[in-house]
Amino acid sequence: MKEIRTNINLWINEVEVKWRMLPLQKQYKYIMICFAAYLIISIGGILSSLY
């Protein structure tokens, strides 16, 4: 179990370093794309539950 936790922590650290290396404008763009996708999926789920 400790090995899995260690591997996950190493992976998270790698991803965080790569994220921080991105320019702020690119980070902003990715955040907006993720939010838009979340919004579309949420609206689709709400509409599908109504019909």
C-alpha positions as CSV (number, residue, x, y, z in Angstrom):
1,M,0.0,0.0,0.0
2,K,2.8,2.4,0.8
3,E,4.3,1.8,-2.7
4,I,1.1,2.7,-4.4
5,R,0.8,5.9,-2.3
6,T,4.4,6.8,-3.1
7,N,3.8,6.2,-6.9
8,I,0.6,8.3,-6.8
9,N,2.4,11.1,-4.9
10,L,5.3,11.1,-7.4
11,W,2.9,11.2,-10.3
12,I,1.0,14.1,-8.8
13,N,4.2,16.0,-8.2
14,E,5.2,15.5,-11.9
15,V,1.9,16.7,-13.1
16,E,2.0,19.8,-10.8
17,V,5.5,20.7,-12.1
18,K,4.4,20.4,-15.7
19,W,1.3,22.5,-14.9
20,R,3.4,25.3,-13.3
21,M,5.8,25.3,-16.2
22,L,2.9,26.3,-18.6
23,P,2.4,30.0,-19.3
24,L,-0.5,31.5,-17.4
25,Q,-2.4,32.2,-20.6
26,K,-2.3,28.5,-21.5
27,Q,-3.3,27.5,-17.9
28,Y,-6.3,29.9,-18.2
29,K,-7.3,28.5,-21.6
30,Y,-7.2,24.9,-20.2
31,I,-9.3,25.9,-17.2
32,M,-11.9,27.5,-19.4
33,I,-12.1,24.5,-21.7
34,C,-12.6,22.2,-18.7
35,F,-15.2,24.5,-17.2
36,A,-17.1,24.7,-20.6
37,A,-17.0,20.9,-20.9
38,Y,-18.3,20.5,-17.4
39,L,-21.1,23.0,-18.1
40,I,-22.1,21.3,-21.3
41,I,-22.2,17.8,-19.6
42,S,-24.2,19.3,-16.7
43,I,-26.7,20.9,-18.9
44,G,-27.0,17.8,-21.0
45,G,-27.6,15.7,-17.9
46,I,-30.3,18.1,-16.6
47,L,-32.0,18.2,-20.0
48,S,-31.9,14.4,-20.4
49,S,-33.5,14.0,-17.0
50,L,-36.4,16.3,-17.9
51,Y,-37.3,14.4,-21.0
